[in-house]
């Protein structure tokens, strides 16, 4: 049985000073993993043994570890306590192979691999072993996969994964077929609706197209996102798309709406500062009539995968893209 598990079963006893050299090191090592005992030793606590026992939390609670002694638990100990990512990865692999909390093991291993700049391995691991995970874990794995694609700049893969997420929303498979889901950010829990998630995914899709300098398509996606759940960040991105297409009057109108507080998040200092910076880019063109050149963009090609359904009998396009049609005349197909 491992040392950290034994520490849960065998309570540490503070021996009276002076300690012999062969006992001092083990006791000090044990104390560094037990803040409660270390504090009591330093301050000479006068609490009764009964109260001290009530205050001391279990080892796995102190270090935010799952209880038990399995490959996954040992991997988490190496990751969070010992700070040994390579050894943790090896035990995460073992956990996956023996079927020990595979959902968490695969996700946590990919995160650790990303931290170790082993992004390609993490991507391959998720693709190869996600079929061993539960259906409920797939969305979380997709989110990890998206972060990995972003880190290594795989734009085509990002776009395809975002389209897949939109198809799942259309087919009613997102959020495990529930209207909302619980999300976490900075330790805070909150509810996310399907509409908010759709707008967020469209915003990410628009950003991916921007990275490809495909500003016309990004504009269409951002406009659609803003009709569902508008916010200041996406408005700034839409303004940038318009600037890149030399449509300065339209860009100015969108960015001024941010400064006038017409969007959720307009009071955020970062959004306001960004809107000001983009307006400064527009300012030199205020008195000039600039006409954009027509670019060859096929919305049919861009969104064919979004409209196509896996079932031949279902030929309806995604409802969230029904309003894209009016924008077709603005682009050369």
Backbone as numpy.savetxt, mean C-alpha at the origin, in Angstrom:
# Nx Ny Nz CAx CAy CAz Cx Cy Cz
13.59 -26.50 21.60 12.73 -25.30 21.60 13.63 -24.06 21.60
13.24 -23.01 20.85 14.09 -21.83 20.69 14.17 -21.04 21.98
15.21 -20.18 22.06 15.46 -19.40 23.29 14.32 -18.47 23.60
13.77 -17.78 22.54 12.74 -16.78 22.83 11.45 -17.43 23.27
11.18 -18.67 22.87 9.99 -19.37 23.35 10.21 -19.83 24.79
11.42 -20.32 25.09 11.72 -20.73 26.46 11.55 -19.58 27.43
11.84 -18.35 26.96 11.73 -17.20 27.86 10.30 -16.95 28.27
9.33 -17.43 27.44 7.92 -17.30 27.83 7.55 -18.31 28.91
8.18 -19.47 28.88 7.81 -20.55 29.79 8.55 -20.46 31.12
9.76 -19.97 31.10 10.58 -19.91 32.30 10.74 -18.45 32.73
10.03 -17.98 33.72 10.16 -16.58 34.14 11.58 -16.27 34.58
12.03 -15.03 34.23 13.38 -14.60 34.58 13.40 -14.17 36.04
14.36 -14.67 36.78 14.50 -14.33 38.21 15.70 -13.41 38.35
15.50 -12.26 38.98 16.59 -11.32 39.20 17.42 -11.82 40.39
18.66 -12.17 40.10 19.54 -12.68 41.15 20.17 -11.52 41.90
20.44 -11.71 43.17 21.06 -10.62 43.94 22.48 -10.35 43.47
22.90 -9.11 43.59 24.27 -8.74 43.24 25.18 -9.14 44.40
26.49 -9.35 44.18 27.09 -9.30 42.84 26.86 -10.61 42.08
26.75 -10.51 40.73 26.61 -11.69 39.90 27.99 -12.18 39.48
28.13 -13.47 39.44 29.37 -14.03 38.94 29.46 -13.77 37.45
30.65 -13.69 36.87 30.80 -13.36 35.44 30.00 -14.29 34.54
29.93 -15.58 34.87 29.24 -16.50 33.98 27.72 -16.35 34.03
27.17 -15.64 35.04 25.73 -15.41 35.13 25.33 -14.02 34.66
26.27 -13.05 34.74 25.93 -11.67 34.43 25.46 -11.52 32.98
26.17 -12.11 32.02 25.83 -11.94 30.61 24.45 -12.50 30.26
24.12 -13.74 30.69 22.76 -14.23 30.38 21.65 -13.39 30.98
21.87 -12.91 32.21 20.84 -12.09 32.86 20.67 -10.77 32.12
21.79 -10.12 31.74 21.70 -8.85 31.02 21.01 -9.04 29.68
21.31 -10.13 28.99 20.67 -10.40 27.70 19.17 -10.59 27.87
18.78 -11.29 28.93 17.36 -11.49 29.17 16.67 -10.17 29.49
17.35 -9.32 30.25 16.75 -8.05 30.64 16.51 -7.14 29.46
17.38 -7.20 28.42 17.21 -6.29 27.29 15.94 -6.60 26.51
15.39 -7.81 26.62 14.14 -8.15 25.96 12.95 -8.03 26.89
13.15 -7.53 28.11 12.05 -7.39 29.06 12.09 -6.01 29.69
11.49 -5.00 29.02 11.53 -3.64 29.55 10.97 -3.52 30.95
9.95 -4.31 31.28 9.35 -4.22 32.61 10.35 -4.61 33.68
11.03 -5.74 33.47 12.00 -6.20 34.46 13.19 -5.27 34.54
13.62 -4.73 33.37 14.78 -3.85 33.38 14.48 -2.59 34.19
13.28 -2.05 34.01 12.89 -0.84 34.73 12.85 -1.10 36.23
12.30 -2.27 36.61 12.21 -2.59 38.04 13.60 -2.71 38.66
14.53 -3.28 37.92 15.87 -3.47 38.48 16.56 -2.13 38.68
16.35 -1.20 37.68 17.02 0.09 37.76 16.43 0.95 38.86
15.10 0.90 39.03 14.45 1.79 39.96 14.28 1.17 41.35
14.61 -0.13 41.50 14.42 -0.78 42.79 12.97 -0.80 43.20
12.11 -1.29 42.30 10.66 -1.26 42.50 10.28 -1.89 43.84
9.31 -1.24 44.48 8.82 -1.75 45.77 7.48 -2.43 45.62
7.04 -2.63 44.36 5.75 -3.29 44.16 5.81 -4.73 44.64
4.67 -5.21 45.07 4.60 -6.59 45.52 4.74 -7.52 44.33
5.21 -8.77 44.54 5.33 -9.72 43.43 4.02 -9.93 42.69
2.89 -9.88 43.42 1.60 -10.09 42.77 1.30 -8.98 41.79
1.53 -7.70 42.20 1.28 -6.58 41.30 2.25 -6.60 40.12
3.50 -6.97 40.37 4.48 -7.03 39.29 4.07 -8.05 38.25
3.54 -9.19 38.70 3.11 -10.23 37.77 1.93 -9.76 36.94
1.05 -8.93 37.58 -0.10 -8.43 36.84 0.31 -7.42 35.77
1.34 -6.63 36.02 1.77 -5.60 35.09 2.57 -6.16 33.92
3.35 -7.21 34.13 4.22 -7.73 33.09 3.40 -8.40 31.98
3.65 -7.99 30.75 2.94 -8.54 29.60 3.73 -9.71 29.03
3.05 -10.62 28.34 3.76 -11.75 27.71 4.78 -11.25 26.69
5.77 -12.08 26.46 6.86 -11.73 25.54 6.33 -11.38 24.16
5.41 -12.20 23.63 4.95 -11.97 22.26 4.12 -10.69 22.15
3.49 -10.27 23.26 2.73 -9.02 23.24 3.68 -7.84 23.22
4.72 -7.89 24.02 5.70 -6.81 24.08 6.30 -6.55 22.71
6.64 -7.63 21.98 7.33 -7.49 20.69 6.38 -7.61 19.50
5.06 -7.61 19.77 4.05 -7.63 18.71 4.24 -8.84 17.80
4.41 -9.99 18.44 4.60 -11.25 17.72 3.37 -12.14 17.90
3.08 -12.99 16.94 2.02 -13.98 17.15 2.49 -15.02 18.16
1.60 -15.60 18.95 2.01 -16.60 19.93 2.31 -17.93 19.25
3.10 -18.77 19.93 3.38 -20.10 19.42 4.84 -20.29 19.05
5.14 -21.47 18.50 6.50 -21.81 18.08 6.41 -22.56 16.76
6.17 -21.80 15.69 6.05 -22.37 14.35 7.02 -21.64 13.44
7.25 -22.14 12.21 8.16 -21.43 11.31 7.77 -19.97 11.10
6.47 -19.70 10.98 6.05 -18.31 10.76 6.35 -17.44 11.98
6.07 -17.96 13.18 6.34 -17.20 14.40 7.83 -16.94 14.54
8.65 -17.95 14.27 10.10 -17.75 14.37 10.59 -16.76 13.32
9.98 -16.78 12.14 10.36 -15.82 11.09 10.05 -14.39 11.54
8.88 -14.19 12.16 8.52 -12.86 12.65 9.46 -12.41 13.75
9.91 -13.35 14.60 10.86 -13.01 15.65 12.17 -12.54 15.03
12.64 -13.23 14.01 13.87 -12.83 13.34 13.71 -11.48 12.64
12.53 -11.25 12.09 12.28 -9.99 11.38 12.18 -8.81 12.33
11.40 -8.95 13.40 11.07 -7.81 14.25 11.98 -7.65 15.46
12.49 -8.75 16.00 13.28 -8.68 17.22 14.78 -8.79 16.92
15.15 -9.86 16.23 16.57 -10.07 15.94 17.08 -9.19 14.81
16.14 -8.63 14.00 16.52 -7.77 12.87 17.44 -8.49 11.91
17.10 -9.73 11.60 17.88 -10.55 10.68 17.00 -10.90 9.48
16.90 -10.00 8.49 15.95 -10.21 7.39 16.23 -11.45 6.54
17.50 -11.76 6.30 17.83 -12.91 5.46 17.39 -14.21 6.13
17.65 -14.33 7.43 17.21 -15.52 8.15 15.68 -15.57 8.22
15.05 -14.41 8.34 13.58 -14.36 8.37 13.00 -14.85 7.05
13.60 -14.45 5.94 13.13 -14.88 4.62 13.18 -16.40 4.50
14.29 -17.00 4.99 14.42 -18.46 4.92 13.30 -19.15 5.70
12.95 -18.60 6.86 11.88 -19.22 7.66 10.49 -18.92 7.08
10.33 -17.77 6.44 9.06 -17.51 5.74 8.86 -18.55 4.63
9.95 -18.87 3.91 9.87 -19.92 2.89 9.43 -21.24 3.51
10.02 -21.56 4.66 9.66 -22.82 5.32 8.19 -22.81 5.71
7.71 -21.66 6.22 6.30 -21.56 6.60 5.39 -21.78 5.40
5.75 -21.22 4.26 4.94 -21.40 3.05 4.93 -22.86 2.63
6.09 -23.49 2.69 6.20 -24.89 2.24 5.42 -25.86 3.13
5.35 -25.57 4.43 4.64 -26.48 5.33 3.20 -26.06 5.57
2.77 -24.96 4.93 1.39 -24.51 5.07 1.09 -23.79 6.36
2.09 -23.11 6.93 1.91 -22.40 8.19 1.60 -20.93 7.92
0.33 -20.54 8.09 -0.11 -19.16 7.90 0.40 -18.60 6.56
0.08 -19.29 5.49 0.64 -18.98 4.18 0.27 -17.57 3.73
-0.97 -17.15 4.00 -1.38 -15.80 3.61 -0.41 -14.74 4.14
-0.17 -14.80 5.45 0.70 -13.81 6.09 2.16 -14.04 5.74
2.58 -15.31 5.66 3.98 -15.61 5.39 4.40 -15.08 4.02
3.57 -15.28 2.99 3.92 -14.83 1.65 3.97 -13.31 1.58
2.97 -12.67 2.16 2.94 -11.20 2.14 4.12 -10.61 2.92
4.37 -11.12 4.13 5.46 -10.58 4.95 6.81 -10.84 4.30
6.98 -12.01 3.68 8.24 -12.32 3.02 8.49 -11.36 1.86
7.44 -11.06 1.09 7.60 -10.13 -0.03 7.99 -8.74 0.46
7.41 -8.32 1.58 7.75 -7.01 2.14 9.21 -6.97 2.56
9.68 -8.03 3.24 11.07 -8.08 3.68 12.01 -8.13 2.46
11.64 -8.89 1.44 12.45 -8.94 0.22 12.55 -7.57 -0.44
11.45 -6.83 -0.43 11.48 -5.48 -0.98 12.47 -4.60 -0.22
12.46 -4.71 1.11 13.39 -3.94 1.93 14.83 -4.32 1.66
15.06 -5.56 1.22 16.41 -6.04 0.91 16.75 -5.86 -0.57
15.92 -5.11 -1.29 16.14 -4.87 -2.73 16.14 -6.17 -3.54
15.34 -7.12 -3.09 15.16 -8.36 -3.85 13.76 -8.35 -4.46
13.50 -7.29 -5.22 12.15 -7.02 -5.71 11.70 -8.08 -6.71
12.57 -8.43 -7.64 12.19 -9.42 -8.66 11.84 -10.76 -8.03
12.61 -11.15 -7.00 12.30 -12.40 -6.30 10.95 -12.32 -5.61
10.65 -11.16 -5.01 9.38 -10.99 -4.32 8.20 -11.10 -5.30
8.36 -10.47 -6.46 7.31 -10.54 -7.48 7.08 -11.97 -7.92
8.16 -12.69 -8.18 8.05 -14.07 -8.63 7.43 -14.95 -7.55
7.79 -14.69 -6.29 7.24 -15.48 -5.19 5.72 -15.31 -5.10
5.25 -14.07 -5.19 3.80 -13.84 -5.10 3.09 -14.50 -6.27
3.63 -14.34 -7.47 2.98 -14.94 -8.64 2.95 -16.46 -8.56
3.99 -17.05 -8.00 4.10 -18.51 -7.98 3.30 -19.15 -6.87
3.11 -18.46 -5.75 2.52 -19.11 -4.58 1.21 -18.51 -4.12
0.70 -17.50 -4.83 -0.55 -16.90 -4.37 -1.73 -17.85 -4.49
-1.58 -18.89 -5.32 -2.68 -19.85 -5.44 -2.82 -20.69 -4.17
-1.82 -20.67 -3.30 -1.91 -21.37 -2.02 -2.62 -20.52 -0.96
-2.86 -19.25 -1.27 -3.46 -18.34 -0.31 -4.98 -18.31 -0.46
-5.63 -17.84 0.58 -7.09 -17.77 0.57 -7.57 -16.68 -0.38
-8.83 -16.75 -0.73 -9.41 -15.73 -1.60 -9.40 -14.36 -0.93
-9.56 -14.35 0.39 -9.58 -13.09 1.13 -8.22 -12.39 1.11
-7.15 -13.15 0.86 -5.80 -12.56 0.88 -5.39 -11.98 -0.46
-6.14 -12.24 -1.52 -5.71 -11.86 -2.86 -5.60 -10.34 -3.03
-6.55 -9.60 -2.49 -6.50 -8.15 -2.63 -5.28 -7.57 -1.93
-4.97 -8.09 -0.74 -3.79 -7.63 -0.02 -2.51 -7.96 -0.79
-2.46 -9.15 -1.41 -1.30 -9.52 -2.21 -1.17 -8.61 -3.44
-2.30 -8.24 -4.03 -2.27 -7.31 -5.16 -1.66 -5.97 -4.75
-2.00 -5.50 -3.54 -1.46 -4.23 -3.07 0.06 -4.32 -2.88
0.53 -5.44 -2.34 1.98 -5.63 -2.20 2.63 -5.69 -3.57
2.00 -6.41 -4.49 2.52 -6.53 -5.84 2.61 -5.16 -6.52
1.61 -4.31 -6.30 1.62 -2.97 -6.87 2.81 -2.17 -6.35
3.07 -2.25 -5.04 4.23 -1.56 -4.47 5.54 -2.05 -5.08
5.62 -3.35 -5.32 6.83 -3.92 -5.92 7.00 -3.42 -7.35
5.92 -3.38 -8.12 5.99 -2.87 -9.49 6.43 -1.41 -9.50
5.92 -0.63 -8.55 6.31 0.78 -8.48 7.80 0.93 -8.17
8.28 0.09 -7.25 9.68 0.21 -6.83 10.64 -0.07 -7.97
10.28 -1.02 -8.85 11.19 -1.35 -9.95 10.76 -0.73 -11.28
9.75 0.15 -11.24 9.38 0.91 -12.43 8.72 0.11 -13.53
7.99 -0.93 -13.18 7.31 -1.74 -14.20 5.92 -1.16 -14.46
5.86 -0.19 -15.37 4.63 0.55 -15.62 3.56 -0.30 -16.28
3.94 -1.11 -17.27 2.95 -1.93 -17.96 2.27 -2.90 -16.99
3.07 -3.46 -16.07 2.50 -4.38 -15.09 1.57 -3.65 -14.12
1.96 -2.41 -13.74 1.08 -1.61 -12.89 -0.26 -1.37 -13.56
-0.22 -0.97 -14.82 -1.45 -0.65 -15.55 -2.34 -1.88 -15.66
-1.74 -3.02 -15.98 -2.53 -4.24 -16.13 -3.18 -4.64 -14.81
-2.44 -4.51 -13.70 -2.98 -4.87 -12.40 -4.11 -3.92 -12.00
-3.97 -2.64 -12.31 -5.02 -1.68 -12.00 -6.28 -1.96 -12.82
-6.10 -2.33 -14.08 -7.25 -2.71 -14.90 -7.94 -3.95 -14.32
-7.14 -4.88 -13.84 -7.71 -6.09 -13.24 -8.55 -5.73 -12.01
-8.07 -4.78 -11.21 -8.82 -4.36 -10.03 -10.15 -3.72 -10.44
-10.14 -2.95 -11.52 -11.37 -2.33 -11.99 -12.36 -3.38 -12.49
-11.84 -4.40 -13.16 -12.72 -5.48 -13.62 -13.37 -6.19 -12.42
-12.60 -6.39 -11.37 -13.14 -7.04 -10.17 -14.27 -6.21 -9.55
-14.10 -4.88 -9.56 -15.15 -4.02 -9.03 -16.41 -4.17 -9.87
-16.27 -4.18 -11.18 -17.41 -4.30 -12.07 -18.14 -5.63 -11.85
-17.37 -6.68 -11.66 -17.95 -8.01 -11.50 -18.44 -8.28 -10.09
-18.30 -7.29 -9.21 -18.79 -7.43 -7.84 -17.90 -8.29 -6.96
-16.64 -8.49 -7.35 -15.75 -9.37 -6.59 -14.85 -8.60 -5.62
-14.84 -7.28 -5.71 -13.98 -6.49 -4.82 -14.57 -6.46 -3.42
-13.72 -6.22 -2.43 -14.14 -6.11 -1.03 -14.84 -7.37 -0.56
-14.53 -8.53 -1.17 -15.20 -9.78 -0.81 -16.72 -9.65 -0.91
-17.13 -8.93 -1.96 -18.56 -8.73 -2.27 -19.30 -7.91 -1.22
-18.59 -7.04 -0.52 -19.22 -6.15 0.46 -19.14 -4.71 -0.05
-20.05 -3.83 0.38 -20.05 -2.45 -0.14 -18.91 -1.59 0.40
-18.35 -1.98 1.53 -17.24 -1.22 2.12 -16.19 -2.20 2.64
-15.03 -1.65 2.95 -13.99 -2.45 3.60 -13.28 -1.58 4.63
-12.64 -2.22 5.58 -11.86 -1.51 6.59 -10.42 -1.38 6.11
-9.94 -0.16 6.04 -8.56 0.10 5.63 -7.79 0.65 6.82
-6.47 0.58 6.72 -5.60 1.07 7.79 -4.56 2.02 7.22
-4.33 3.10 7.93 -3.30 4.05 7.53 -2.72 4.70 8.77
-1.42 4.57 8.95 -0.73 5.15 10.10 -1.37 4.72 11.42
-1.74 3.44 11.48 -2.30 2.89 12.69 -3.76 3.23 12.93
-4.39 3.89 11.97 -5.79 4.29 12.12 -6.67 3.48 11.18
-7.82 3.02 11.67 -8.76 2.26 10.86 -9.86 3.19 10.35
-10.31 2.95 9.11 -11.41 3.72 8.56 -12.08 2.90 7.47
-13.31 3.30 7.13 -14.10 2.59 6.13 -13.89 3.22 4.75
-13.76 2.36 3.74 -13.61 2.80 2.35 -14.78 2.24 1.55
-15.43 3.08 0.76 -16.55 2.62 -0.08 -16.03 2.18 -1.44
-16.89 1.48 -2.18 -16.53 1.07 -3.53 -16.24 2.27 -4.41
-17.04 3.34 -4.26 -16.82 4.54 -5.06 -15.45 5.15 -4.78
-15.08 5.23 -3.50 -13.78 5.79 -3.14 -12.64 4.92 -3.68
-12.80 3.61 -3.59 -11.77 2.71 -4.09 -11.65 2.81 -5.60
-12.78 2.91 -6.31 -12.74 3.04 -7.77 -12.01 4.31 -8.17
-12.32 5.42 -7.50 -11.66 6.68 -7.81 -10.16 6.60 -7.52
-9.82 5.95 -6.42 -8.39 5.81 -6.06 -7.64 5.01 -7.12
-8.25 3.90 -7.57 -7.60 3.07 -8.57 -7.45 3.83 -9.89
-8.49 4.57 -10.27 -8.40 5.38 -11.48 -7.31 6.43 -11.35
-7.18 7.01 -10.16 -6.11 7.99 -9.94 -4.73 7.36 -10.13
-4.55 6.14 -9.59 -3.28 5.44 -9.78 -3.04 5.08 -11.24
-4.13 4.72 -11.94 -4.01 4.40 -13.36 -3.61 5.64 -14.15
-4.22 6.77 -13.82 -3.85 8.02 -14.48 -2.39 8.37 -14.24
-1.93 8.14 -13.01 -0.51 8.45 -12.69 0.42 7.54 -13.49
0.06 6.28 -13.64 0.89 5.36 -14.42 0.98 5.81 -15.88
-0.15 6.26 -16.44 -0.12 6.77 -17.82 0.73 8.03 -17.91
0.71 8.85 -16.87 1.55 10.05 -16.86 3.03 9.69 -16.90
3.40 8.63 -16.18 4.80 8.20 -16.19 5.24 7.72 -17.57
4.26 7.28 -18.36 4.54 6.89 -19.74 4.47 8.08 -20.69
4.26 9.28 -20.14 4.05 10.52 -20.90 2.83 10.42 -21.81
1.90 9.57 -21.47 0.65 9.43 -22.21 -0.39 10.35 -21.54
-0.19 11.66 -21.71 -0.96 12.64 -20.95 -2.42 12.70 -21.39
-2.70 12.47 -22.67 -4.08 12.54 -23.14 -4.93 11.46 -22.48
-4.40 10.24 -22.44 -5.14 9.15 -21.80 -5.24 9.38 -20.29
-4.14 9.86 -19.69 -4.17 10.15 -18.25 -5.25 11.19 -17.94
-5.40 12.18 -18.82 -6.42 13.21 -18.61 -7.82 12.58 -18.54
-8.12 11.70 -19.49 -9.44 11.07 -19.52 -9.69 10.28 -18.24
-8.68 9.55 -17.79 -8.82 8.73 -16.58 -9.02 9.62 -15.35
-8.25 10.70 -15.25 -8.40 11.60 -14.10 -9.76 12.28 -14.10
-10.25 12.67 -15.27 -11.58 13.30 -15.33 -12.64 12.33 -14.82
-12.53 11.06 -15.22 -13.51 10.09 -14.77 -13.40 9.86 -13.26
-12.17 9.82 -12.75 -11.98 9.66 -11.30 -12.61 10.82 -10.54
-12.49 12.01 -11.09 -13.04 13.19 -10.41 -14.57 13.23 -10.42
-15.19 12.55 -11.38 -16.65 12.50 -11.37 -17.17 11.54 -10.30
-16.32 10.64 -9.84 -16.75 9.63 -8.86 -16.47 10.09 -7.43
-15.25 10.52 -7.17 -14.87 10.96 -5.82 -13.76 12.01 -5.96
-14.12 13.27 -6.22 -13.11 14.29 -6.50 -12.27 14.65 -5.28
-11.00 14.94 -5.52 -10.14 15.45 -4.46 -9.06 16.34 -5.06
-8.37 17.07 -4.20 -7.41 18.07 -4.66 -6.19 17.45 -5.32
-5.75 16.30 -4.83 -4.55 15.68 -5.39 -4.77 15.28 -6.85
-5.90 14.64 -7.12 -6.18 14.24 -8.51 -6.43 15.47 -9.38
-7.00 16.53 -8.79 -7.20 17.76 -9.55 -5.86 18.36 -9.98
-4.88 18.34 -9.09 -3.54 18.84 -9.45 -2.93 17.99 -10.56
-3.11 16.67 -10.48 -2.58 15.80 -11.52 -3.28 16.06 -12.86
-4.58 16.30 -12.81 -5.31 16.65 -14.03 -4.78 17.97 -14.60
-4.54 18.93 -13.72 -3.96 20.19 -14.18 -2.62 19.99 -14.87
-1.79 19.11 -14.30 -0.49 18.83 -14.91 -0.66 18.19 -16.29
-1.62 17.26 -16.41 -1.89 16.64 -17.72 -2.24 17.70 -18.76
-3.06 18.67 -18.35 -3.47 19.72 -19.28 -2.30 20.63 -19.65
-1.44 20.92 -18.67 -0.25 21.73 -18.95 0.65 21.04 -19.96
0.85 19.72 -19.79 1.70 18.97 -20.69 1.14 18.94 -22.11
-0.17 19.16 -22.23 -0.80 19.22 -23.55 -0.99 20.65 -24.04
-0.35 21.59 -23.33 -0.40 23.01 -23.68 -1.82 23.57 -23.66
-2.66 23.06 -22.79 -4.03 23.56 -22.64 -4.08 24.35 -21.32
-3.47 25.53 -21.39 -3.17 26.29 -20.19 -4.40 26.90 -19.53
-5.36 27.38 -20.31 -6.56 27.96 -19.72 -7.35 26.92 -18.93
-7.47 25.72 -19.49 -8.17 24.65 -18.78 -7.42 24.27 -17.51
-6.09 24.20 -17.61 -5.28 23.86 -16.44 -5.44 24.90 -15.35
-5.43 26.18 -15.75 -5.58 27.26 -14.77 -6.92 27.16 -14.05
-7.98 26.84 -14.78 -9.30 26.74 -14.17 -9.34 25.63 -13.13
-8.76 24.47 -13.46 -8.75 23.33 -12.52 -7.95 23.66 -11.28
-6.78 24.27 -11.46 -5.90 24.55 -10.33 -6.46 25.65 -9.44
-7.15 26.62 -10.03 -7.78 27.67 -9.22 -8.92 27.09 -8.39
-9.59 26.08 -8.91 -10.63 25.41 -8.12 -10.04 24.79 -6.86
-8.82 24.28 -6.96 -8.15 23.72 -5.77 -7.93 24.83 -4.74
-7.43 25.97 -5.19 -7.14 27.07 -4.27 -8.43 27.67 -3.70
-9.53 27.54 -4.42 -10.81 28.07 -3.93 -11.54 27.06 -3.03
-10.89 25.92 -2.76 -11.44 24.96 -1.81 -12.61 24.15 -2.33
-12.66 23.91 -3.63 -13.80 23.19 -4.21 -13.66 21.67 -4.14
-12.50 21.17 -3.69 -12.29 19.72 -3.64 -11.95 19.29 -2.23
-12.25 18.04 -1.94 -11.81 17.46 -0.67 -10.28 17.48 -0.62
-9.73 17.96 0.46 -8.28 18.04 0.59 -7.70 19.34 0.08
-8.55 20.29 -0.31 -8.03 21.56 -0.84 -7.29 22.36 0.23
-7.59 22.11 1.50 -6.92 22.85 2.57 -5.59 22.22 2.97
-5.27 21.06 2.40 -4.00 20.42 2.71 -2.86 21.29 2.17
-1.88 21.64 3.01 -0.79 22.51 2.56 -0.03 21.98 1.34
0.17 20.66 1.27 0.89 20.10 0.14 0.13 20.31 -1.17
-1.19 20.08 -1.14 -1.99 20.27 -2.34 -2.02 21.73 -2.76
-2.15 22.63 -1.79 -2.19 24.06 -2.11 -0.85 24.52 -2.68
0.23 24.08 -2.07 1.56 24.46 -2.57 1.79 23.94 -3.99
1.33 22.71 -4.23 1.50 22.14 -5.57 0.67 22.91 -6.59
-0.56 23.26 -6.21 -1.40 24.04 -7.12 -0.76 25.39 -7.44
-0.19 26.05 -6.43 0.52 27.32 -6.67 1.70 27.12 -7.62
2.48 26.06 -7.41 3.64 25.80 -8.26 3.22 25.56 -9.71
2.14 24.80 -9.91 1.68 24.53 -11.27 1.12 25.79 -11.92
0.46 26.64 -11.14 -0.03 27.90 -11.69 1.11 28.81 -12.13
2.23 28.73 -11.42 3.40 29.51 -11.83 3.92 29.05 -13.19
3.78 27.74 -13.46 4.18 27.25 -14.78 3.25 27.77 -15.87
1.98 27.96 -15.51 0.99 28.41 -16.49 1.12 29.90 -16.76
1.57 30.67 -15.77 1.58 32.13 -15.84 2.24 32.69 -17.11
3.40 32.20 -17.54 4.03 32.79 -18.74 3.18 32.67 -19.99
2.22 31.75 -20.00 1.41 31.54 -21.21 0.08 32.25 -21.13
-0.09 33.12 -20.13 -1.39 33.73 -19.89 -1.88 34.56 -21.07
-0.99 35.26 -21.73 -1.39 36.19 -22.78 -1.22 35.61 -24.18
-0.83 34.35 -24.26 -0.61 33.75 -25.56 -1.66 32.69 -25.84
-2.10 32.63 -27.06 -3.02 31.59 -27.48 -2.22 30.41 -27.99
-2.23 29.35 -27.24 -1.45 28.16 -27.59 -2.42 27.03 -27.90
-2.25 26.44 -29.05 -3.14 25.36 -29.46 -2.39 24.05 -29.44
-2.92 23.04 -28.80 -2.23 21.75 -28.70 -2.23 21.05 -30.03
-1.17 20.31 -30.26 -1.10 19.47 -31.45 -1.90 18.21 -31.22
-2.51 17.71 -32.28 -3.32 16.51 -32.17 -2.42 15.30 -32.06
-2.64 14.51 -31.03 -1.84 13.30 -30.85 -2.69 12.09 -31.16
-2.05 11.05 -31.60 -2.77 9.84 -31.94 -2.95 8.99 -30.69
-4.14 9.02 -30.15 -4.44 8.24 -28.96 -5.73 7.48 -29.22
-5.71 6.19 -29.03 -6.90 5.39 -29.23 -7.44 4.96 -27.88
-8.58 5.55 -27.49 -9.18 5.14 -26.23 -9.66 3.70 -26.29
-10.03 3.26 -27.50 -10.48 1.88 -27.64 -9.36 0.93 -27.26
-8.13 1.27 -27.68 -6.99 0.43 -27.33 -6.68 0.54 -25.84
-6.76 1.77 -25.31 -6.38 2.00 -23.91 -7.30 1.26 -22.95
-8.60 1.21 -23.27 -9.56 0.68 -22.31 -10.25 -0.59 -22.78
-9.72 -1.19 -23.83 -10.34 -2.42 -24.32 -10.34 -3.48 -23.24
-9.22 -3.61 -22.53 -9.13 -4.63 -21.49 -10.06 -4.31 -20.32
-10.31 -3.02 -20.08 -11.22 -2.65 -19.00 -12.66 -3.03 -19.33
-13.03 -2.93 -20.61 -14.40 -3.19 -21.01 -14.66 -4.67 -21.25
-13.59 -5.41 -21.59 -13.75 -6.83 -21.92 -14.03 -7.63 -20.65
-14.97 -8.51 -20.68 -15.32 -9.34 -19.52 -14.85 -10.77 -19.75
-14.61 -11.45 -18.65 -14.12 -12.82 -18.75 -15.20 -13.77 -19.27
-16.49 -13.44 -19.01 -17.59 -14.28 -19.47 -18.09 -13.80 -20.82
-18.16 -14.66 -21.86 -18.60 -14.23 -23.19 -20.01 -13.67 -23.18
-20.85 -14.11 -22.24 -22.24 -13.66 -22.22 -22.39 -12.26 -21.67
-21.32 -11.74 -21.02 -21.40 -10.41 -20.44 -20.62 -9.45 -21.30
-21.31 -8.64 -22.09 -20.65 -7.76 -23.04 -20.75 -6.30 -22.65
-21.41 -6.01 -21.53 -21.53 -4.62 -21.11 -20.18 -4.05 -20.73
-19.99 -2.79 -21.07 -18.76 -2.14 -20.65 -18.85 -1.73 -19.18
-17.72 -1.37 -18.60 -17.72 -0.96 -17.21 -18.57 0.29 -17.02
-19.49 0.29 -16.06 -20.32 1.48 -15.84 -19.51 2.74 -15.58
-18.38 2.59 -14.88 -17.59 3.77 -14.55 -16.96 4.40 -15.77
-16.96 3.69 -16.92 -16.39 4.25 -18.14 -17.45 4.66 -19.15
-18.73 4.60 -18.76 -19.78 5.01 -19.68 -19.62 6.48 -20.07
-19.11 7.30 -19.13 -19.00 8.73 -19.40 -17.74 9.08 -20.16
-16.93 8.09 -20.52 -15.72 8.38 -21.28 -16.08 8.75 -22.72
-17.17 8.21 -23.24 -17.54 8.42 -24.64 -17.51 9.88 -25.07
-18.06 10.82 -24.27 -18.02 12.22 -24.72 -16.62 12.77 -24.95
-15.60 12.14 -24.33 -14.24 12.64 -24.48 -13.59 12.13 -25.76
-14.21 11.18 -26.44 -13.59 10.59 -27.62 -13.32 11.63 -28.70
-14.27 12.60 -28.84 -14.11 13.59 -29.90 -12.93 14.49 -29.67
-12.43 14.55 -28.43 -11.30 15.42 -28.13 -9.98 14.77 -28.53
-10.00 13.49 -28.83 -8.77 12.77 -29.12 -8.83 12.16 -30.51
-7.69 12.05 -31.15 -7.65 11.40 -32.46 -7.55 9.92 -32.26
-8.48 9.15 -32.79 -8.48 7.72 -32.61 -7.89 7.03 -33.85
